Amino acid sequence: MHQDIEDFIKQCGNSAEIKRGLAVKQDLEGKERVQIADILCVHPAFVSKWRLIYDEFGVNGLYSTHQGGAPRSFLTKEQRKQTLTHIGLHIIFGPKDLQLYLEKAFDVRFKSMQSYYQLLHEAGMSWHKSQKTNPRRDKAKILEKRQELKKKFKHRRQSIKERKTIVLFQDECHLKHGDAEGYVWGKKGERVSVPMMNERHRQTFYGALDLVSKEFHLKQYDWANMVNTVDYLQWLMDKYPLAKHIIIVWDGASFHKGELVKQFLQKVNGRLKESKWKLQCLLFAPNAPEQNPVEDCWLQAKNFVRRHILETKTFKDVVKCFNQAFQELDFNFGKLSWYY
């Protein structure tokens, strides 16, 4: 029974044709179209379409070269409606997803990518830059930590105001040559090229933002590790020789909590009570770098470099421009009010 379909499946060498043949064969055998679609990873409409073509043209209609079997480059009104509904069920759905769906569901393939973009736009989709997020991020803990830090600083408010207590937000940045890439004004229709000899170059910076003065303390290192972290902490202390207390607020990086750092803090604070410590390190909540105002400083400085892209011919120029940003920019962020 239906030997023509059996022969077609055996002799054809095109995977798309084989899938059509299998869809028709199983439909002729009385299987549910939803089940067939699930087995072949297609849409039920795909099964319906090729069964109709088979009934009209026989196995000849299943060949890709047949006029009745070639993929169409348009959708019917009903198919368009179904497609828009399907797109609307997804939060993220791009041109490749749409292309795959149309070929599976209706065997439709547009000649121009613009047709896919128009459909996505019609369904309410638009181009977004994706943002990183950490699945372990706990919003409740972030707010709790913010209030905890604010409370600690409130107790020392007078001391902070008189500059007896210094509060510094700290972080590290790894500047790369590629960070200089950005948008520039140029003539319409002409590509703006900027020479970049080696995008693998990188420079590590340690930075700290003063909560009250908004002064930024920037220092270059070859890498972020415990040795350099201890050196940077000592460098910060030397910046504030008259301060009774220096509070560093940073993330939970391993080189912030290592043995060398613990030994340094013990050496600095000795056997003093916590309230009398010369240097104290507090942590932000985990998995939420946006809490740290220094992250915004890094972003502003990188944007500064991008605006001067035509002046940065070498990575040395990029580093110089990055340093210059911290001389010219104002880092008085509203985010600082979260803590003071």
C-alpha positions as CSV (number, residue, x, y, z in Angstrom):
1,M,0.0,0.0,0.0
2,H,1.3,3.4,-1.0
3,Q,4.4,1.8,-2.5
4,D,5.1,5.1,-4.4
5,I,5.8,6.9,-1.1
6,E,8.0,4.0,0.1
7,D,10.0,4.2,-3.1
8,F,10.2,7.9,-3.0
9,I,11.7,7.9,0.6
10,K,14.2,5.2,-0.4
11,Q,15.6,6.9,-3.5
12,C,15.5,10.6,-2.8
13,G,18.7,12.1,-1.5
14,N,17.4,15.4,-0.1
15,S,16.7,15.5,3.7
16,A,13.9,18.0,3.1
17,E,12.2,15.7,0.6
18,I,12.6,12.7,2.9
19,K,10.9,14.6,5.7
20,R,8.0,15.5,3.3
21,G,7.7,11.8,2.3
22,L,7.7,10.6,5.9
23,A,5.1,13.2,6.8
24,V,2.8,12.0,4.0
25,K,3.5,8.3,4.7
26,Q,2.5,8.6,8.3
27,D,-0.5,10.7,7.5
28,L,-1.7,8.0,5.1
29,E,-1.2,5.5,7.8
30,G,-3.7,7.4,10.0
31,K,-1.4,8.8,12.6
32,E,-2.4,12.0,14.4
33,R,-0.8,15.0,12.7
34,V,0.3,16.5,16.0
35,Q,2.1,13.3,16.7
36,I,3.7,13.2,13.3
37,A,4.8,16.9,13.7
38,D,6.4,16.0,17.1
39,I,8.3,13.1,15.6
40,L,9.6,15.0,12.6
41,C,10.1,18.3,14.5
42,V,7.8,20.2,12.2
43,H,4.5,22.1,12.6
44,P,1.2,20.2,12.0
45,A,0.5,22.6,9.2
46,F,3.6,21.2,7.4
47,V,2.0,17.7,7.4
48,S,-1.3,19.1,6.1
49,K,0.3,21.0,3.3
50,W,2.4,18.1,1.9
51,R,-0.6,15.7,2.1
52,L,-2.6,18.1,0.0
53,I,0.2,18.4,-2.5
54,Y,0.6,14.6,-2.6
55,D,-3.1,14.2,-3.2
56,E,-2.9,16.6,-6.2
57,F,0.5,15.9,-7.8
58,G,1.4,12.5,-6.3
59,V,5.1,11.9,-5.3
60,N,6.3,14.2,-8.0
61,G,4.9,17.1,-6.0
62,L,7.2,16.3,-3.1
63,Y,10.4,17.0,-5.0
64,S,12.0,20.4,-4.4
65,T,12.3,21.0,-8.1
66,H,8.6,20.6,-8.6
67,Q,6.7,23.9,-9.0
68,G,4.1,22.7,-6.5
69,G,6.8,21.6,-4.0
70,A,9.2,24.5,-4.0
71,P,9.2,26.7,-0.9
72,R,7.0,29.8,-1.3
73,S,8.3,33.2,-0.6
74,F,5.0,34.5,0.8
75,L,2.5,33.8,3.5
76,T,-1.3,33.6,3.1
77,K,-3.4,35.9,5.3
78,E,-4.2,33.1,7.7
79,Q,-0.6,31.9,7.9
80,R,0.6,35.5,8.6
81,K,-2.0,35.7,11.4
82,Q,-0.8,32.4,12.9
83,T,2.9,33.6,12.6
84,L,2.2,36.9,14.4
85,T,0.4,35.0,17.2
86,H,3.3,32.6,17.5
87,I,5.9,35.4,17.7
88,G,3.8,37.1,20.4
89,L,4.2,34.0,22.7
90,H,7.9,34.6,23.0
91,I,9.9,37.2,24.9
92,I,13.0,36.7,22.7
93,F,12.4,35.6,19.1
94,G,14.8,36.6,16.3
95,P,15.1,36.3,12.5
96,K,16.7,32.8,12.7
97,D,13.9,31.6,14.9
98,L,11.3,33.0,12.6
99,Q,13.0,31.6,9.5
100,L,13.1,28.1,11.1
101,Y,9.4,28.4,12.2
102,L,8.2,29.4,8.7
103,E,10.0,26.7,6.9
104,K,8.8,24.0,9.3
105,A,5.2,25.3,9.6
106,F,4.5,26.5,6.1
107,D,7.5,25.7,4.0
108,V,7.9,29.4,3.3
109,R,11.3,31.0,2.8
110,F,11.6,34.7,2.2
111,K,14.1,35.9,-0.4
112,S,15.2,38.9,1.7
113,M,15.9,39.1,5.5
114,Q,14.0,42.4,5.5
115,S,10.8,40.4,5.2
116,Y,11.6,38.6,8.5
117,Y,12.5,41.9,10.1
118,Q,9.1,43.4,9.0
119,L,7.2,40.5,10.5
120,L,9.1,40.7,13.8
121,H,8.4,44.5,13.9
122,E,4.7,43.9,13.2
123,A,4.6,41.4,16.0
124,G,6.0,44.0,18.4
125,M,9.6,42.9,18.5
126,S,12.5,45.3,18.3
127,W,16.3,45.1,18.4
128,H,17.7,45.2,21.9
129,K,21.2,44.8,23.2
130,S,21.1,41.9,25.7
131,Q,22.1,42.5,29.3
132,K,24.0,40.2,31.5
133,T,22.2,39.0,34.6
134,N,23.1,36.6,37.3
135,P,20.5,33.9,38.1
136,R,21.8,33.9,41.7
137,R,21.1,37.6,42.2
138,D,18.9,38.1,45.3
139,K,17.1,41.5,45.2
140,A,16.0,41.2,48.8
141,K,19.6,40.6,50.0
142,I,20.8,43.6,47.9
143,L,18.3,46.0,49.5
144,E,19.0,44.5,52.9
145,K,22.8,45.1,52.4
146,R,22.2,48.6,51.1
147,Q,20.3,49.5,54.3
148,E,22.9,47.8,56.5
149,L,25.7,49.9,54.9
150,K,23.6,53.1,55.2
151,K,23.0,52.4,58.8
152,K,26.7,51.9,59.5
153,F,27.6,55.2,57.9
154,K,24.7,57.0,59.7
155,H,26.3,56.0,63.0
156,R,29.5,57.6,61.8
157,R,27.9,60.5,60.0
158,Q,29.6,63.3,62.0
159,S,32.9,61.5,61.8
160,I,32.5,61.1,58.0
161,K,31.5,64.8,57.7
162,E,34.6,65.9,59.6
163,R,36.8,63.6,57.5
164,K,37.9,61.6,60.5
165,T,36.3,58.6,58.8
166,I,36.8,58.0,55.1
167,V,34.5,55.8,53.1
168,L,35.8,54.5,49.8
169,F,34.0,52.3,47.2
170,Q,36.5,50.1,45.5
171,D,36.7,47.9,42.4
172,E,39.0,46.7,39.6
173,C,38.9,47.2,35.9
174,H,40.6,45.4,33.1
175,L,40.9,47.8,30.2
176,K,41.3,46.2,26.7
177,H,42.1,47.8,23.3
178,G,38.6,46.8,22.1
179,D,37.1,49.1,24.8
180,A,38.1,52.0,22.5
181,E,35.6,50.9,19.8
182,G,32.5,53.0,19.5
183,Y,30.5,55.4,17.3
184,V,31.9,58.5,15.7
185,W,30.6,61.1,13.3
186,G,31.7,60.5,9.7
187,K,30.6,61.1,6.2
188,K,27.4,59.3,5.1
189,G,28.0,56.1,3.2
190,E,31.7,56.0,4.1
191,R,33.1,53.6,6.6
192,V,35.2,55.0,9.5
193,S,38.2,52.7,10.1
194,V,40.5,53.0,13.2
195,P,43.7,51.0,13.3
196,M,44.0,48.5,16.1
197,M,47.2,46.5,16.1
198,N,46.5,44.2,19.0
199,E,43.1,43.9,20.7
200,R,44.5,41.4,23.3
201,H,46.4,44.2,25.1
202,R,45.0,44.8,28.6
203,Q,45.7,47.0,31.6
204,T,44.4,46.4,35.1
205,F,43.3,49.3,37.2
206,Y,42.4,49.5,40.8
207,G,40.1,52.3,41.7
208,A,38.3,53.8,44.7
209,L,35.7,56.6,44.9
210,D,35.5,58.8,48.0
211,L,31.9,58.9,49.3
212,V,32.2,62.6,50.4
213,S,34.8,64.3,48.2
214,K,33.9,62.3,45.1
215,E,37.7,62.1,44.5
216,F,38.7,59.0,42.5
217,H,42.0,57.2,43.3
218,L,43.3,55.3,40.3
219,K,46.4,53.1,40.1
220,Q,47.7,50.7,37.5
221,Y,48.8,47.2,38.1
222,D,49.8,44.2,36.0
223,W,47.0,42.1,37.4
224,A,44.4,41.8,40.1
225,N,45.7,39.6,42.9
226,M,46.3,39.6,46.6
227,V,49.8,41.1,46.5
228,N,48.5,44.1,44.4
229,T,45.4,44.4,46.6
230,V,47.5,44.8,49.7
231,D,49.7,47.3,47.9
232,Y,46.7,49.3,46.8
233,L,45.2,49.3,50.3
234,Q,48.5,50.6,51.8
235,W,48.6,53.3,49.0
236,L,45.0,54.4,49.9
237,M,46.0,54.6,53.6
238,D,48.9,56.8,52.7
239,K,46.4,59.1,50.9
240,Y,44.6,59.8,54.2
241,P,47.3,60.1,56.9
242,L,45.0,62.1,59.2
243,A,42.0,59.8,59.0
244,K,41.2,57.8,62.1
245,H,39.2,55.2,60.2
246,I,39.1,54.2,56.6
247,I,36.2,52.0,55.4
248,I,36.6,50.1,52.1
249,V,33.4,48.8,50.5
250,W,34.0,46.2,47.8
251,D,32.8,42.9,46.3
252,G,33.7,39.4,47.4
253,A,36.5,38.7,44.9
254,S,38.8,35.9,46.1
255,F,41.8,38.3,46.2
256,H,39.8,40.6,48.5
257,K,39.4,37.8,51.1
258,G,42.7,35.9,50.8
259,E,45.2,35.2,53.5
260,L,47.6,38.0,52.6
261,V,44.8,40.6,52.9
262,K,43.7,39.1,56.2
263,Q,47.3,39.3,57.5
264,F,47.6,42.9,56.3
265,L,44.4,43.9,58.1
266,Q,45.4,42.2,61.3
267,K,48.8,44.0,61.1
268,V,47.1,47.4,60.6
269,N,44.4,47.0,63.2
270,G,46.2,44.9,65.8
271,R,44.1,44.1,68.8
272,L,41.9,47.1,68.5
273,K,38.1,46.8,68.9
274,E,36.2,46.8,65.6
275,S,34.9,50.4,66.2
276,K,38.5,51.6,66.5
277,W,39.9,49.7,63.5
278,K,42.1,51.9,61.3
279,L,41.1,50.0,58.2
280,Q,37.8,48.1,57.8
281,C,36.6,46.2,54.7
282,L,32.9,45.7,54.1
283,L,31.2,43.7,51.4
284,F,28.4,44.5,48.9
285,A,25.7,41.9,48.5
286,P,26.9,39.1,46.1
287,N,26.1,38.8,42.4
288,A,25.0,42.4,41.9
289,P,27.9,44.7,40.6
290,E,25.5,47.5,39.9
291,Q,25.5,48.3,43.7
292,N,29.0,49.7,43.4
293,P,29.3,53.3,42.2
294,V,32.8,52.5,40.8
295,E,31.2,50.4,38.1
296,D,29.6,53.7,36.8
297,C,33.0,55.4,37.0
298,W,34.6,52.7,34.8
299,L,31.7,53.0,32.3
300,Q,32.0,56.8,32.0
301,A,35.8,56.5,31.6
302,K,35.4,53.9,28.8
303,N,32.8,56.1,27.1
304,F,35.3,59.0,27.3
305,V,37.9,56.8,25.5
306,R,35.4,55.9,22.8
307,R,34.6,59.6,22.2
308,H,38.3,60.1,21.6
309,I,38.7,57.0,19.4
310,L,40.4,58.8,16.5
311,E,43.1,60.0,18.9
312,T,44.0,56.5,20.2
313,K,46.2,54.9,17.6
314,T,47.9,52.5,20.0
315,F,47.0,50.8,23.2
316,K,49.3,53.1,25.0
317,D,47.1,56.0,23.8
318,V,44.0,54.1,25.1
319,V,45.5,53.8,28.6
320,K,46.6,57.5,28.6
321,C,43.1,58.5,27.5
322,F,41.5,56.3,30.2
323,N,43.7,58.0,32.8
324,Q,42.8,61.4,31.5
325,A,39.1,60.6,31.9
326,F,39.5,60.5,35.7
327,Q,41.1,64.0,35.6
328,E,38.2,65.5,33.6
329,L,35.0,63.7,34.6
330,D,32.7,64.3,37.5
331,F,31.7,61.2,39.5
332,N,28.9,62.7,41.7
333,F,26.4,59.9,41.0
334,G,22.9,59.8,42.5
335,K,23.7,56.2,43.5
336,L,25.9,57.6,46.3
337,S,22.7,58.7,48.1
338,W,21.9,55.0,48.5
339,Y,24.5,54.9,51.2
340,Y,24.8,58.4,52.7
